[in-house]
């Protein structure tokens, strides 16, 4: 591993789902983990389990993000990894029952999913730029954002969600190029249908039907598989500016 085991990793949305699995994985790799989330109970519990630090952070608010990083740096220092998993997925059509899509719902989705990822990434990058370069390549940090296959195959009712995730896809390469001279790599993962808390809340037959749509393996993705890919991105220095689909080859047809 290019970074020292005492280095710091921050995971937004780290109290549950993909974020929690990632926080746990990074902890097992030896990183000191900071968790950004608005769920205090779950965040504090997980931080205690992995010896990390929980910060109540609203990723859509740049001041809240700055205060979160301040708390992390004051305790741990040496931020090397930022993984953005915080997000929401409301369902609403552009026009439904004669009414236009609710503006506040659309704006909130963009604010949390896209602008929230940008807030955390840009502020993390500024901190990473001051790190000592490590290894032959002079690496200072890695940023991993979470897109979605909805960025490419958005379904009916996903106009806000797909737009937010499409924005993450769009900013991956320019952000990587912006930060290349600072030794900070940027990638994104576009998960398919994963067994997250949102999916777990669906009836079992619905979960099975979703898993059956995946060509192979014919099941829902596991949060651990997402976390394992984050770990590989951190270790593989040639992964930069790339969006990786993690979806079992599914391509969602309109329905």
Secondary structure, 3 states (H helix, E strand, C coil): CCCCCCCEEEEECCCCHHHHHHHHHHHHCCCEEEEEECCHHHHHHHHHHHCCEEEECCCCCHHHHHHHHHHHHHHCCCEEEEEECCCCCCCECCEECCEECCHHHHHHHHHHHHHHHHHHHHHHHHHHCCCCCECCCCECEEEEEECCCHHHHCCCCEHHHHHHHHHHHHHHHHHHHHHHHHCEEEEEEEECCECCHHHHCCCHHHHHHHHHCCCCCCCCECHHHHHHHHHHHHHCCCCCCCEEEECCCCCCCCC
